[in-house]
Amino acid sequence: MTVRTTVVVGATAVALATGLAAPAMAAGSDTHAATRQAVRAAVKDGVPGVTLTARDGRGTWSTTAGTGNLRTHAPRTADDRYRVGSITKTFVSTVLLQLEAEGRLSLDDTVDKWLPGVVRGNGHDGSRITLRQLLNHTSGIFNYTADETFGRTYFLKEGFFKHRYDTQSPGQLVAVAMAHKPDFAPGTSWNYSNTNYVLAGMVIQKATGRSYGEEIRHRIIEPLHLSATSVPGTRVTVPKPSSRAYSKLAQTATGPTYDVTELNPSLASSAGEMISDSADLDRFYSALLKGRLLPPKQLKEMKTTVPVEGAPNAGYGLALLDQKLSCGVHVWGHDGGIHGSSSVAVTTADGRHSLAFNFNGDWSGDAEAVVEAEFCGG
């Protein structure tokens, strides 16, 4: 399940219920053996550590592998909280669809209706782009994280350690994108752009008078009792329990490994700043696909997909990716990458079988194999 994630660290594009997890099943009844093997393979491939939780009709199951701290060798735990990167986008899209259901906006509204003059410059025109096109990445708006100066400043070693605590406003991030030409005319193609979701967060604030983070807390986190989930804003630390996050901060997957746990997540804004854990992500995506967060009309809109270039077995909806696995099972969800953290959260169409996991390194590991193992390998 691979889409372009929130950030690209160097040249490496990272792949894409609350409460305590139940203990692993006893030997002889382990229906997750393939998943466990895929997790261990990721660590063997170079991922420092993995934490994973799955939920199905038999209950909740968790596994971990590798280390959560390369200095102390402390293990990862099933309760680890971590930065979820672009998984944030599904929360943002859910809020916008709820606002549509309440009659407070329409996905066919133009960006200019809510943010007049913000999307302007070098051929960008917010009067020709709809909110729907923001959410399904057909707007053509340039992806600000693809800007070379931005990349050197925040994703490579020298820039990261100098600027890791900088605060970026949504307006500043959009301005980076406006300095470039659009990727294509609105509605004529597809390209993953984090700028789309920075703008979506700005629309939420304009429509409600409250920040996108406040709306997510009020509409999703609190009703679902997602106790490990937060929208950190400018907070640079990850709440405990948590592991360290590691990156090469380079254009290769080799060389020194750096601890990048602390950073100001405003550089990701509503495109990817959230923190959660695997159990919360399972609960969120399960509730979403079961229709607990959106009326049928809006859930259908969210699940209406467009083709994803280079992924013939996948389609992208409104921050919801549909992928057909090798065994024919369809899973819905999203992946997310941010410095030192690569996460995936998916569920079946009925919301009854969910999986969420995190690699605390951003340069290696086969996330796709873990998803295949859980849904097809057993």
C-alpha positions in Angstrom: 0.0 0.0 0.0 2.3 2.7 -1.3 1.4 6.3 -2.0 3.7 9.4 -1.8 4.0 10.1 1.9 4.1 13.3 3.9 7.8 13.9 3.5 10.6 12.4 1.6 13.7 11.9 3.6 16.6 12.4 1.2 15.7 10.4 -1.9 13.9 7.6 0.0 10.2 7.6 -0.5 8.9 5.7 2.5 6.2 3.2 1.7 3.5 3.8 2.4 -10.3 0.2 19.4 -8.5 1.6 22.4 -7.2 -0.3 25.4 -4.4 -2.7 26.0 -3.8 -5.2 23.2 -4.4 -8.9 24.0 -1.4 -11.1 24.3 -0.3 -13.1 21.3 -2.0 -16.4 20.7 -0.4 -19.6 21.9 1.7 -21.7 19.6 -0.4 -24.0 17.5 -3.2 -21.4 17.2 -1.2 -18.6 15.7 -3.1 -17.3 12.7 -0.8 -14.4 12.5 2.4 -16.4 11.9 3.0 -14.8 8.4 2.5 -11.3 9.8 5.0 -12.0 12.6 7.5 -13.3 10.0 7.1 -10.2 7.8 7.7 -8.0 10.8 10.9 -9.8 11.7 11.9 -9.6 8.0 11.6 -5.8 8.1 13.9 -5.7 11.1 16.4 -8.0 9.3 16.2 -5.6 6.4 17.4 -2.7 8.5 14.3 -1.2 10.3 15.3 -0.5 13.9 12.0 -1.7 15.3 8.4 -2.4 14.5 5.1 -2.2 16.5 1.9 -3.7 15.1 -1.6 -4.3 16.2 -4.4 -6.1 14.3 -8.1 -6.5 15.1 -10.5 -9.1 13.7 -13.4 -11.2 14.7 -11.2 -13.2 17.1 -10.0 -10.1 19.0 -6.9 -7.9 19.2 -3.4 -9.1 18.6 -0.1 -7.3 18.8 3.5 -8.0 18.0 6.8 -6.1 18.2 10.3 -6.7 16.9 13.6 -5.0 17.0 14.5 -2.0 19.2 12.9 1.2 20.2 16.1 2.8 21.2 19.5 2.1 19.5 21.4 3.6 22.5 19.7 1.7 25.4 18.4 -1.3 23.3 15.0 -0.9 24.9 12.4 -2.9 22.9 9.4 -1.4 21.1 6.1 -1.9 22.8 2.5 -2.5 21.6 1.5 0.8 23.2 4.1 2.9 21.4 2.9 6.3 20.2 4.4 7.5 17.0 4.2 10.2 14.3 1.7 9.0 11.7 2.5 11.4 8.8 0.0 11.3 6.0 -2.5 9.2 7.9 -3.4 12.6 9.2 -5.0 13.2 5.8 -7.8 10.7 6.4 -8.8 12.6 9.7 -8.8 15.9 7.8 -10.9 14.5 5.0 -13.4 13.0 7.4 -13.9 16.4 9.1 -14.5 18.1 5.7 -17.0 15.4 4.7 -18.8 15.9 8.1 -19.0 19.6 7.4 -20.5 18.8 4.0 -23.1 16.5 5.6 -24.0 19.4 7.9 -24.6 21.7 4.9 -21.7 24.0 5.9 -19.8 23.5 2.7 -19.8 21.5 -0.5 -16.9 19.5 -2.0 -17.8 21.3 -5.2 -17.0 24.7 -3.7 -13.9 26.3 -5.2 -10.8 26.8 -3.0 -11.2 30.6 -3.7 -14.7 30.6 -2.1 -13.1 29.7 1.2 -9.5 31.0 0.8 -9.8 33.9 -1.7 -6.4 34.8 -3.3 -4.4 32.1 -1.4 -3.9 29.8 -4.4 -2.4 32.3 -6.9 0.8 32.5 -8.8 2.8 30.9 -11.6 -0.4 29.5 -13.1 -2.2 28.4 -9.9 -5.8 29.5 -9.8 -7.9 28.7 -6.8 -11.1 29.7 -8.7 -10.6 26.6 -10.9 -9.9 24.1 -8.1 -12.6 22.4 -6.0 -12.3 21.0 -2.5 -12.9 17.6 -3.9 -9.8 18.0 -6.1 -7.8 18.9 -3.1 -8.9 15.7 -1.3 -8.3 13.3 -4.1 -5.0 15.0 -5.4 -6.4 16.0 -8.8 -5.9 19.7 -8.2 -2.5 20.0 -9.9 -1.2 22.1 -7.1 2.6 21.8 -6.6 3.7 19.7 -3.7 5.6 22.0 -1.3 7.8 19.2 0.1 9.1 18.6 -3.5 10.7 22.1 -3.4 14.5 21.6 -3.4 15.3 24.3 -0.9 12.6 23.0 1.5 14.0 19.5 1.1 17.6 20.6 1.9 16.4 22.7 4.8 14.3 20.1 6.6 15.1 16.6 5.2 18.9 16.5 4.9 21.4 16.4 7.7 22.8 19.9 7.7 19.5 21.6 7.3 17.5 19.3 9.7 19.7 19.8 12.7 19.7 23.6 12.1 16.0 23.9 11.5 14.3 21.0 13.2 12.6 23.3 15.8 11.4 26.0 13.3 7.7 26.8 13.2 6.1 27.0 9.8 2.6 28.5 9.3 0.2 26.9 6.8 0.4 30.1 4.8 4.2 29.8 4.5 3.9 26.2 3.3 1.4 27.1 0.6 3.7 30.0 -0.4 6.5 27.5 -1.1 4.1 25.7 -3.5 3.0 28.9 -5.2 6.5 29.7 -6.2 6.3 26.8 -8.7 4.1 26.1 -11.7 1.2 23.7 -11.3 1.8 20.0 -12.1 -1.2 20.0 -14.5 -4.5 21.7 -15.1 -7.1 20.9 -12.4 -8.9 17.6 -12.9 -6.8 16.4 -15.7 -4.4 14.0 -13.9 -3.3 12.8 -10.4 -0.3 13.7 -8.3 0.2 13.4 -4.6 0.6 16.9 -3.1 0.9 17.7 0.6 -0.1 21.3 -0.3 -3.7 20.0 -1.0 -4.1 19.0 2.7 -2.5 22.1 4.1 -5.2 24.0 2.2 -7.9 21.6 3.4 -6.9 22.3 7.0 -7.1 26.0 6.3 -10.6 25.6 4.8 -11.7 23.8 8.0 -10.6 26.7 10.1 -12.3 29.2 7.8 -15.6 27.2 7.8 -15.7 26.5 11.5 -13.7 29.3 13.2 -11.6 26.6 14.9 -8.4 24.9 13.9 -8.4 21.7 12.0 -6.8 20.1 15.1 -9.6 21.3 17.4 -12.2 19.9 15.0 -10.5 16.5 14.8 -10.4 16.4 18.6 -14.0 17.3 18.9 -15.4 15.2 16.1 -13.2 12.1 16.0 -10.7 11.7 18.9 -13.1 12.3 21.7 -16.1 10.4 20.4 -14.0 7.3 19.5 -12.0 7.6 22.8 -8.7 7.7 20.9 -6.6 8.2 24.0 -3.2 7.9 22.3 -4.0 10.2 19.4 -3.1 13.9 19.3 -2.6 16.8 17.0 0.7 18.3 18.4 0.8 21.6 16.7 4.3 22.8 17.5 5.1 20.4 20.3 8.4 18.8 19.4 8.3 15.6 21.6 6.2 12.4 21.2 4.2 11.5 24.4 5.2 8.4 26.3 5.1 5.5 25.9 7.1 5.9 22.7 10.3 4.8 21.0 13.0 6.9 19.3 12.7 7.6 15.5 15.7 7.3 13.2 16.7 8.5 9.8 19.7 8.6 7.5 19.0 12.3 6.6 20.7 11.7 3.3 20.0 10.9 -0.4 20.9 7.2 0.2 19.8 4.4 2.5 23.3 3.9 3.8 25.6 5.8 6.1 25.1 7.0 9.6 21.8 6.8 11.4 20.5 9.8 13.3 17.9 10.2 16.1 15.3 12.5 14.7 12.6 12.0 17.3 12.3 15.6 18.3 11.1 18.0 15.6 8.5 20.7 15.2 5.7 19.0 13.2 4.3 22.3 11.9 6.4 21.6 8.8 3.8 18.9 8.0 0.7 20.8 9.3 -2.6 19.3 8.3 -0.9 17.1 5.7 0.8 15.0 8.4 1.5 16.2 11.9 -0.6 13.8 14.0 0.6 11.3 16.6 -1.2 8.0 17.4 -0.7 4.4 18.2 -1.7 1.2 16.4 -4.7 0.4 18.5 -6.2 3.9 18.0 -5.6 3.7 14.2 -7.3 0.3 14.0 -10.3 1.8 15.9 -10.4 4.9 13.7 -10.3 3.2 10.3 -12.7 0.4 11.5 -15.2 3.0 12.7 -14.9 5.0 9.5 -15.5 2.0 7.1 -18.4 0.9 9.3 -20.1 4.2 8.8 -19.8 5.5 12.4 -18.2 8.8 11.4 -19.9 9.7 8.1 -23.4 9.3 6.6 -23.7 6.9 3.6 -23.5 9.6 1.0 -20.3 11.1 2.3 -18.7 7.7 2.9 -19.5 6.8 -0.7 -17.8 10.0 -1.8 -14.8 9.2 0.3 -14.6 5.7 -1.3 -15.0 7.0 -4.9 -11.5 6.6 -6.3 -9.3 7.8 -9.1 -6.5 5.9 -10.6 -3.0 6.1 -9.0 -0.2 6.3 -11.5 2.1 3.3 -11.1 -0.3 1.4 -8.9 -2.6 -0.6 -11.2 -4.3 -2.5 -8.2 -5.0 0.7 -6.3 -7.3 3.7 -6.4 -7.2 6.9 -4.3 -10.4 8.3 -2.9 -10.7 11.2 -0.5 -7.6 10.4 1.7 -8.6 6.8 1.5 -6.7 4.3 -0.7 -8.3 1.2 -2.0 -5.9 -1.6 -2.7 -6.6 -5.1 -4.1 -4.1 -7.5 -2.5 -2.7 -10.6 -4.2 -5.4 -12.9 -2.7 -8.2 -10.7 -3.9 -8.9 -9.0 -0.6 -9.5 -5.2 -0.8 -8.1 -3.1 2.0 -8.9 0.6 2.6 -6.6 3.0 4.5 -3.5 5.2 4.2 0.2 5.2 4.8 2.3 7.9 6.3 5.9 8.9 6.4 7.7 11.6 8.4 11.2 11.8 9.7 12.2 8.5 11.2 8.6 7.1 11.1 6.8 5.0 8.5 3.3 3.9 9.2 0.4 2.0 7.6 -3.2 1.6 8.7 -5.7 -0.4 6.7 -9.0 -2.2 7.2 -11.4 -4.4 5.1 -14.4 -2.8 3.5 -16.7 -3.9 6.3 -14.3 -2.5 9.0 -14.0 -5.9 10.7 -10.4 -6.7 10.1 -7.9 -3.9 10.7 -4.2 -3.6 10.8 -1.9 -0.7 11.8 1.9 -0.7 12.3 4.9 1.5 12.4 8.6 1.3 11.5 10.8 3.6 13.5 13.2 4.1 10.6 12.5 5.7 7.2 15.0 4.0 4.8 14.1 0.3 4.7 11.5 -2.3 5.3 8.8 -3.8 3.2 5.5 -2.5 4.5 3.6 -4.0 1.6 4.8 -7.5 2.7 3.4 -6.9 6.2 -0.1 -6.0 4.8 0.0 -9.0 2.4 1.0 -11.3 5.3 -1.8 -10.2 7.6 -4.7 -10.4 5.0 -3.4 -13.1 2.7 -0.7 -15.1 4.4 -2.8 -16.7 7.1 
